[in-house]
Amino acid sequence: MANSKNIKDRIKSIENTQKITRAMKMVAAAKVKKCENAVKASRPFTKEMTNMLHKLLVSVDYFPEDTDIKPEKPINNWKVLLEKREVKTSGILVISSDKGLAGAYNANLSRYTVKEIERLHSEGKNAKVFIIGQKGFSALQREKRTCDFEIIKNYPAYVEGGSSALATVVAEDMAELFVNGEIDEMRIITTRFKNMMSYSVEKWEILPMTDTQEDIEKYSADFEFEPDLSKMLSEIVPFYISHIIYQALLEALASELASRMTAMSAACNNAEEMINTLTIDYNKARQQAITNEITEIISGANAQK
């Protein structure tokens, strides 16, 4: 059995660690409610915006061939962005975090991404990956040793201006590769927030937009366009891409904070159990030391008789 001083030092060390994990749990708990409210408030708008764009596209029999509008940026080139072509290279956006200590959050994203890339390879397709968050970038860099894919760009998970500013930057970069023909589809691998205790890793499809016969019947409607269809689509399509990424960022942040809160709560409980166990060991060691001292005193007294 270790001596009482070593046990006491270990108890103090665990108590210090517990203070850190408890503080991180409190910070995550304070933030996650705000993120949860943002996610739930944004979901209805995202759903209706997507439905509106689907309804618009299935209701138009043709797109104007000639237009006076010259796109300022690739993301405004709605004609190319709405093209449905053979997929040779998939553009994948992976949304991870910059910070660790969030349980298996980043590991789950990494594993899901690798499986998706392997599935693409089995279909004869390549993958180009955009990564948000340093943890996801580090994990996928390691996976490149055994899995063939190209990392195009890595973005910090938190930027000045918030999630909407980051979503706009990422959307423009992905749209540029799509318009240039370097990728043929846009996908997002993110986490969908369920509640404080759970989330799910999901793949979201952005482009191309596919409609089944059921969708055509569901969304079929007549529209009158003012000023004209080209101008509308040059504004709606970029907004659609940016907002889907923004929604994914909100979902991911809420999931990350919930995962961190759960992980730090478990760490606090484990620390408490260790402290209780070590306290018992400390008391036993102290009692043994006292017993030994008493035995030595009695032995010494007997020896002098």
C-alpha positions as CSV (number, residue, x, y, z in Angstrom):
1,M,0.0,0.0,0.0
2,A,1.3,3.5,-0.9
3,N,2.1,5.8,2.0
4,S,-0.4,8.4,3.1
5,K,1.6,11.3,1.7
6,N,1.5,9.9,-1.8
7,I,-2.2,9.2,-1.6
8,K,-2.9,12.6,-0.2
9,D,-1.0,14.2,-3.1
10,R,-2.9,12.2,-5.6
11,I,-6.2,13.2,-4.1
12,K,-5.2,16.8,-4.3
13,S,-4.2,16.4,-8.0
14,I,-7.6,14.8,-8.8
15,E,-9.5,17.5,-7.0
16,N,-7.7,20.1,-9.1
17,T,-8.6,18.2,-12.3
18,Q,-12.2,18.0,-11.1
19,K,-12.4,21.7,-10.6
20,I,-11.3,22.2,-14.3
21,T,-13.8,19.6,-15.6
22,R,-16.6,21.1,-13.5
23,A,-15.9,24.5,-14.8
24,M,-15.9,23.2,-18.4
25,K,-19.2,21.5,-17.8
26,M,-20.7,24.7,-16.5
27,V,-19.5,26.7,-19.4
28,A,-20.8,24.2,-21.9
29,A,-24.1,24.0,-20.1
30,A,-24.5,27.8,-20.1
31,K,-23.8,27.9,-23.9
32,V,-25.7,24.9,-25.1
33,K,-29.2,26.2,-24.2
34,K,-28.6,29.3,-26.3
35,C,-27.4,27.2,-29.2
36,E,-30.3,24.8,-28.8
37,N,-32.7,27.7,-29.1
38,A,-30.9,29.0,-32.2
39,V,-31.1,25.6,-33.8
40,K,-34.8,25.1,-33.1
41,A,-35.6,28.6,-34.3
42,S,-33.7,28.2,-37.6
43,R,-35.0,24.7,-38.6
44,P,-38.5,25.8,-39.7
45,F,-37.0,28.6,-41.9
46,T,-34.4,26.2,-43.4
47,K,-37.1,23.7,-44.2
48,E,-39.5,26.2,-45.8
49,M,-36.6,27.8,-47.8
50,T,-35.6,24.4,-49.2
51,N,-39.2,23.6,-50.1
52,M,-39.7,26.9,-51.8
53,L,-36.6,26.4,-54.0
54,H,-37.7,22.9,-54.9
55,K,-41.2,24.2,-55.7
56,L,-39.7,26.9,-57.8
57,L,-37.4,24.6,-59.8
58,V,-40.0,21.9,-60.5
59,S,-42.5,24.5,-61.6
60,V,-40.2,26.0,-64.3
61,D,-40.1,24.1,-67.6
62,Y,-37.1,26.0,-68.9
63,F,-34.3,28.3,-67.9
64,P,-33.6,31.4,-70.1
65,E,-30.6,30.7,-72.4
66,D,-29.6,34.3,-72.7
67,T,-29.3,36.8,-69.9
68,D,-27.7,40.1,-69.4
69,I,-26.6,39.2,-65.9
70,K,-22.9,38.4,-65.6
71,P,-22.2,36.6,-62.3
72,E,-19.8,38.6,-60.1
73,K,-18.7,35.4,-58.3
74,P,-19.0,31.7,-59.1
75,I,-21.6,31.3,-56.4
76,N,-23.9,33.6,-58.3
77,N,-23.6,31.4,-61.4
78,W,-26.9,29.6,-60.8
79,K,-27.0,28.0,-64.2
80,V,-23.9,26.0,-63.6
81,L,-24.7,25.3,-59.9
82,L,-28.1,23.8,-60.9
83,E,-26.5,21.5,-63.5
84,K,-27.0,17.8,-63.0
85,R,-24.0,16.0,-64.4
86,E,-22.1,12.8,-64.0
87,V,-20.5,12.7,-60.6
88,K,-16.7,12.0,-60.8
89,T,-15.6,14.0,-57.8
90,S,-17.6,14.7,-54.7
91,G,-17.0,17.9,-52.6
92,I,-17.5,17.1,-48.9
93,L,-17.6,19.6,-46.1
94,V,-16.8,18.1,-42.7
95,I,-17.8,20.2,-39.7
96,S,-15.8,19.4,-36.6
97,S,-14.5,21.5,-33.7
98,D,-11.4,23.4,-32.7
99,K,-11.4,22.1,-29.2
100,G,-11.3,18.6,-27.7
101,L,-12.6,17.2,-24.5
102,A,-16.0,16.6,-26.1
103,G,-16.1,12.8,-25.8
104,A,-16.2,10.9,-29.1
105,Y,-17.6,13.8,-31.0
106,N,-14.7,14.4,-33.4
107,A,-13.8,10.7,-33.6
108,N,-17.4,9.9,-34.8
109,L,-17.2,12.5,-37.5
110,S,-13.8,11.2,-38.7
111,R,-15.0,7.6,-38.9
112,Y,-18.1,8.5,-40.8
113,T,-16.2,10.6,-43.3
114,V,-13.7,7.9,-44.0
115,K,-16.5,5.4,-44.6
116,E,-18.2,7.8,-47.0
117,I,-15.0,8.4,-48.9
118,E,-14.4,4.6,-49.1
119,R,-18.0,4.2,-50.4
120,L,-17.3,6.8,-53.1
121,H,-14.1,5.0,-54.1
122,S,-16.0,1.8,-54.4
123,E,-18.3,3.6,-57.0
124,G,-15.2,4.9,-58.9
125,K,-15.5,8.5,-57.5
126,N,-12.9,10.8,-56.0
127,A,-13.3,13.0,-53.0
128,K,-12.2,16.6,-52.2
129,V,-12.7,17.6,-48.6
130,F,-13.2,20.9,-46.9
131,I,-12.8,20.8,-43.2
132,I,-14.1,23.2,-40.5
133,G,-12.3,22.7,-37.2
134,Q,-8.8,21.9,-36.3
135,K,-9.7,18.6,-34.6
136,G,-11.3,17.2,-37.7
137,F,-8.4,18.4,-39.8
138,S,-5.8,16.6,-37.6
139,A,-7.8,13.4,-37.6
140,L,-8.4,13.3,-41.3
141,Q,-4.7,14.2,-42.0
142,R,-3.8,10.9,-40.2
143,E,-6.4,9.0,-42.2
144,K,-4.8,10.1,-45.5
145,R,-2.1,7.5,-44.9
146,T,-4.6,4.7,-45.6
147,C,-7.4,6.5,-47.4
148,D,-7.0,8.4,-50.7
149,F,-8.6,11.9,-50.7
150,E,-7.6,15.5,-51.1
151,I,-8.0,18.1,-48.4
152,I,-8.7,21.4,-50.2
153,K,-9.0,23.8,-47.2
154,N,-9.2,23.9,-43.5
155,Y,-11.3,26.7,-41.7
156,P,-11.3,27.6,-38.0
157,A,-14.6,26.6,-36.3
158,Y,-14.9,30.0,-34.7
159,V,-14.4,33.2,-36.8
160,E,-15.0,36.9,-36.3
161,G,-18.5,37.7,-37.5
162,G,-20.0,34.4,-36.4
163,S,-21.3,31.3,-38.1
164,S,-23.1,33.2,-40.9
165,A,-19.8,34.8,-42.0
166,L,-18.0,31.4,-42.0
167,A,-20.9,29.8,-43.9
168,T,-20.7,32.5,-46.7
169,V,-16.9,32.0,-47.1
170,V,-17.2,28.2,-47.3
171,A,-20.1,28.4,-49.7
172,E,-18.1,30.6,-52.0
173,D,-15.1,28.3,-52.0
174,M,-17.2,25.2,-52.7
175,A,-19.2,27.0,-55.4
176,E,-16.0,28.0,-57.1
177,L,-14.8,24.4,-57.4
178,F,-18.3,23.3,-58.6
179,V,-18.5,26.0,-61.3
180,N,-14.9,25.2,-62.4
181,G,-15.8,21.5,-62.8
182,E,-13.4,20.3,-60.1
183,I,-16.3,18.8,-58.1
184,D,-19.7,17.6,-59.3
185,E,-21.7,17.5,-56.1
186,M,-21.7,19.2,-52.7
187,R,-22.2,17.3,-49.5
188,I,-22.0,18.1,-45.8
189,I,-21.0,15.7,-43.0
190,T,-22.2,17.2,-39.8
191,T,-24.1,16.3,-36.6
192,R,-27.8,16.8,-36.0
193,F,-28.6,18.0,-32.5
194,K,-31.3,15.8,-30.9
195,N,-31.2,16.7,-27.2
196,M,-28.7,17.4,-24.4
197,M,-27.8,13.7,-24.3
198,S,-27.6,12.7,-28.0
199,Y,-26.8,13.7,-31.5
200,S,-26.4,11.9,-34.8
201,V,-23.8,12.1,-37.5
202,E,-25.5,12.8,-40.9
203,K,-24.7,13.5,-44.5
204,W,-26.6,16.4,-46.1
205,E,-26.9,16.9,-49.8
206,I,-26.7,20.4,-51.1
207,L,-26.1,20.2,-54.9
208,P,-27.2,18.9,-57.3
209,M,-30.9,19.2,-56.3
210,T,-32.7,16.1,-57.2
211,D,-36.5,15.8,-57.4
212,T,-38.5,12.6,-57.7
213,Q,-41.9,12.3,-59.4
214,E,-43.5,12.6,-56.0
215,D,-41.6,15.9,-55.4
216,I,-42.8,17.2,-58.8
217,E,-46.4,16.4,-57.9
218,K,-46.0,17.8,-54.4
219,Y,-44.3,21.1,-55.4
220,S,-46.0,21.7,-58.7
221,A,-47.3,25.3,-58.9
222,D,-47.6,28.3,-61.2
223,F,-45.3,31.3,-60.6
224,E,-45.0,34.8,-62.0
225,F,-41.5,36.2,-61.8
226,E,-40.8,39.8,-61.1
227,P,-38.4,41.2,-62.3
228,D,-37.4,38.0,-63.9
229,L,-36.3,34.4,-63.3
230,S,-32.6,34.9,-63.8
231,K,-32.3,37.7,-61.2
232,M,-34.3,35.7,-58.7
233,L,-32.2,32.5,-59.1
234,S,-28.9,34.5,-58.9
235,E,-30.0,35.6,-55.4
236,I,-31.9,32.5,-54.2
237,V,-29.4,29.8,-55.1
238,P,-26.4,31.4,-53.3
239,F,-28.5,32.1,-50.3
240,Y,-29.7,28.5,-50.3
241,I,-26.2,27.1,-50.3
242,S,-24.9,29.5,-47.6
243,H,-27.9,28.9,-45.3
244,I,-27.7,25.1,-45.5
245,I,-24.1,25.4,-44.4
246,Y,-25.1,27.9,-41.7
247,Q,-27.8,25.5,-40.4
248,A,-25.2,22.7,-40.4
249,L,-22.9,24.9,-38.3
250,L,-25.6,25.6,-35.8
251,E,-26.5,21.9,-35.4
252,A,-22.8,21.0,-35.1
253,L,-22.1,23.6,-32.4
254,A,-25.1,22.6,-30.3
255,S,-24.1,18.9,-30.6
256,E,-20.4,19.7,-29.7
257,L,-21.4,21.6,-26.6
258,A,-23.9,18.9,-25.5
259,S,-21.2,16.3,-26.0
260,R,-18.7,18.3,-24.0
261,M,-21.2,18.9,-21.2
262,T,-21.9,15.1,-21.0
263,A,-18.2,14.2,-21.2
264,M,-17.2,16.7,-18.5
265,S,-20.1,15.5,-16.3
266,A,-18.9,12.0,-16.6
267,A,-15.3,13.1,-15.8
268,C,-16.6,14.9,-12.7
269,N,-18.4,11.8,-11.5
270,N,-15.4,9.6,-12.2
271,A,-13.1,12.0,-10.3
272,E,-15.5,11.9,-7.3
273,E,-15.4,8.1,-7.3
274,M,-11.6,8.1,-7.4
275,I,-11.4,10.7,-4.6
276,N,-13.8,8.5,-2.4
277,T,-11.7,5.4,-3.2
278,L,-8.4,7.1,-2.5
279,T,-9.8,8.7,0.7
280,I,-10.6,5.2,2.0
281,D,-7.1,4.1,1.1
282,Y,-5.6,7.2,2.8
283,N,-7.5,6.5,6.0
284,K,-6.4,2.8,5.9
285,A,-2.8,3.9,5.3
286,R,-3.0,6.5,8.1
287,Q,-4.6,3.9,10.5
288,Q,-1.9,1.4,9.6
289,A,0.8,4.0,10.3
290,I,-0.7,4.8,13.7
291,T,-1.0,1.1,14.5
292,N,2.6,0.5,13.6
293,E,3.7,3.4,15.8
294,I,1.7,2.1,18.8
295,T,3.2,-1.4,18.2
296,E,6.7,0.0,18.1
297,I,6.1,2.0,21.4
298,I,4.7,-1.1,23.1
299,S,7.5,-3.2,21.8
300,G,10.1,-0.7,23.1
301,A,8.5,-0.5,26.5
302,N,8.4,-4.2,26.8
303,A,12.0,-4.5,25.8
304,Q,13.1,-2.1,28.7
305,K,11.4,-4.3,31.3
